[in-house]
Amino acid sequence: MGEAKRRKEALGEKYGKESYIVPWFPITKSQAQQFVNWTTRGSWIGIGILIVCWLGIRFIGPALGLWQVN
């Protein structure tokens, strides 16, 4: 218990608050992790859309006579 009190006194107002990734850039570590999670999810969604479009152009389009495949 003594260590926690010393830490609280040493940090003052900053006690219990999240630290920034870099002191001059106002983004916390949890915000950076959220950004990574969102961009990863968005990338996988984009890859899925790309595959669906490719399948449509490669297989469905020629079957309907819309594109000629050599």
Buried (B, 14 or more C-beta within 10 A) or exposed (E): EEEEEEEEEEEEEEEEEEEBEEEEEEEBEEEEEEEEEEEEEEEEEEEEEEEEEEEEEEEEBEEEEEEEEE
